[in-house]
Amino acid sequence: MDTFIAYLIPGIFSGAAYAIAASGLVLTYTTTRVFNIAHGAFGMVMSFIFWDFSQKQGLPVWLSLILVLGIVAPLTGFLIQRFIARGLGEAPVSVSLVVTVGLFVGLIGAAQAIWPPEPRFVPPLLADEMGNDKSFPVGETVVTAQQLITVLASIGVAVGLYLLLTRTRIGTAMRASVDNPELLKLYGGKPETVAALSWAIGISLAALGGILLVPVVGLDYYQLTLLVINAYAAAMVGRLKNLPLTFVGAMGLGIADSFALGYIPTDSVFADIRPVIPPLFLFAALVLLPQAQLRIGQVKGIVSAPVPSVPRMVVSGGVFLVVLLAVVSPMSEARLLLVGTAATYAMVMLSLVLLTGYGGHVSLAQLTFAGVGALAYAKLDSPNLYGLLMSALIAVAVGALVALPVLRLTGLYLALSTLAFGVLMDKVVFQNERAFGFGGALEAQRLSFFGNTVETTQAYVMVMGVFFVLVAIGILMLRRGVLGRLLVAMRDSPAACGTLGLDLRWARVGLFGLSAGVAGLAGALFAGLRGTIGAADFQYFNSLPLLLLAVVFGVTSVTGATLGGIGLMLLPVLSGSNPIAGGIVFLIIGFGAVFAGRDPNGLANLLFRLGRVLQARVLDRIDLNLPQLPSTTAFSRTKTPTREVSGGELFDDGYDEEPVPVGAGAASGGVAEPAGPPLAPTDQKGVQ
């Protein structure tokens, strides 16, 4: 019994801290319809600010708490709502997720830039002169003051939120804002003020949860940030709207985690389950509990980049390979490895073009599928086209298996399920000695073609370039076809597709499988390039900056994937020599994604616009130099703006030759001629 209580008390303490963080997450979502992926990152930054006030600046602990929880955190939440999250609840789920993931990465970068990595100690709130926590005996066990404060704080938060939402005019306005913000305006309410207040309270609760957990987990950028996965799981138990169930889920998760640590032996078969209790809990909550009808936002089409014609694809691919050959020819071995890494990332981003750019689904574990392909390639020990194909097919199967349990899930639930899968794979498979061996590394051989091994790194990088071009052309061809139009229709209006009798669930499974196969192919090629792969190459956290760079550079185009792969390759190069510079780069990427998240074409769209401007000027000069010749049919160059027709073809930008009816010479610049006979039906069909 004493052992049971000894593990129960830490579980209640952890559950109370998770409940505080999860309640802020639920409050923010229920009032603004924005699921804040960066909730834990805000708690981490506020914990660093608390340490700065109380330890570095020497302020009293009580004053530091007041400054952080009463001023800094609420002001931060107010500013985030006003300048970043305003109107985000009406956006598609892919946009809101990308923006909050951008905040996630940007806040980690800001913390690294402001507080460089070094050992830091945060004493408990009621520590003695030696920095030790005060304790109280309870039977044969001991309860610390920090644990007692955390439990009392969670009870206070629960009571306070209940009274706020049910006994005050502000709470009534909050609940009304969720149901119908326009109706609230008619009665004199202010939905934007209500949303700002909700964000202020939510960030304050994230700060409180982080500060209470710091003495236990330490002041670490990633540990504090990723603890929010536990809050995600608790929030999903409450279906993002029920605070009592959220607290029950948080307590259950904390107690289960503590009991697993105490009762599962380290040499047991189930020892690998202990570090993955939170993601398992999250995945089970997503799959087993009924899906709430999330009000993510209106159905809005995403304008995509122009799809070139087939001859232009082939020519562009050939030019790309020629340029790549010219670039890699004089390079050293180390730089060639960097170029090959960029090609790998670019190919994984091509899988996001297919999944997110065309399909509208967000994956937070795309690099995990690349790890599956790399691991399969190394384990199969078949460094040839057969082994490469099998590695990609294994990744396809894993991607489809991930989508199968969540067939009925969409949007936010689907994205969080991929995050849970990434954590599970990282903790159970990639970090397991049975996967990458006792040394944490696994050897892989270079690819061979019909018995001829690609020996040099330069030749292997060119092979990777060829595969990149082939995959890119394949994705563009898919987009031009019937399946591509179906994907766009599913993205723009799932309800309309369902009305037409389309089975969106199995289409989603196939899309996830195909996207995972592209990522797995990239991982297999990466394994052959490096010769040695390890778990650190495919950490699930790295999938977040990969997604962000894909969005910043353009998640709807091959050009964006190419630029994004180069940018992600340069990220560790810039941060390796100077951690502060790395933090600044993370900051730029994160907040760049925040502002680019509403435009999925990203920076690539600017290149397209520049190309159209240059093309227009060149064609205008040609027009000025061409003589005007009489003709029965005059042609004029008219500008056709690029636009995405929901469920239809994507037309290229630039100048299209359009036949102008005779007799319209004054308007078109042609020569007026008598009208001829009307067009035959077949001719009319050919002229749109």
Secondary structure as UniProt FT lines:
FT   HELIX           2..32
FT   TURN            37..38
FT   HELIX           39..51
FT   HELIX           52..56
FT   HELIX           61..67
FT   HELIX           68..72
FT   HELIX           73..83
FT   TURN            86..87
FT   HELIX           88..90
FT   HELIX           93..114
FT   TURN            125..126
FT   TURN            129..130
FT   STRAND          135..138
FT   TURN            139..140
FT   STRAND          141..144
FT   HELIX           145..167
FT   HELIX           169..179
FT   HELIX           181..186
FT   TURN            187..188
FT   HELIX           191..217
FT   HELIX           221..226
FT   HELIX           228..237
FT   TURN            238..241
FT   HELIX           243..263
FT   TURN            266..267
FT   HELIX           269..276
FT   HELIX           277..288
FT   HELIX           310..328
FT   TURN            329..330
FT   HELIX           333..352
FT   HELIX           353..358
FT   HELIX           366..380
FT   HELIX           385..403
FT   TURN            405..408
FT   HELIX           411..424
FT   HELIX           425..430
FT   HELIX           433..436
FT   TURN            437..440
FT   STRAND          441..443
FT   STRAND          448..449
FT   TURN            450..451
FT   STRAND          452..453
FT   HELIX           457..480
FT   HELIX           482..492
FT   HELIX           494..499
FT   TURN            500..501
FT   HELIX           504..530
FT   STRAND          532..534
FT   HELIX           535..538
FT   HELIX           540..542
FT   HELIX           543..553
FT   TURN            555..556
FT   HELIX           558..577
FT   HELIX           579..596
FT   TURN            597..598
FT   TURN            600..601
FT   HELIX           602..625
FT   STRAND          634..639
FT   TURN            646..647
FT   STRAND          655..660
FT   TURN            662..663
FT   HELIX           665..668
FT   HELIX           681..686
//
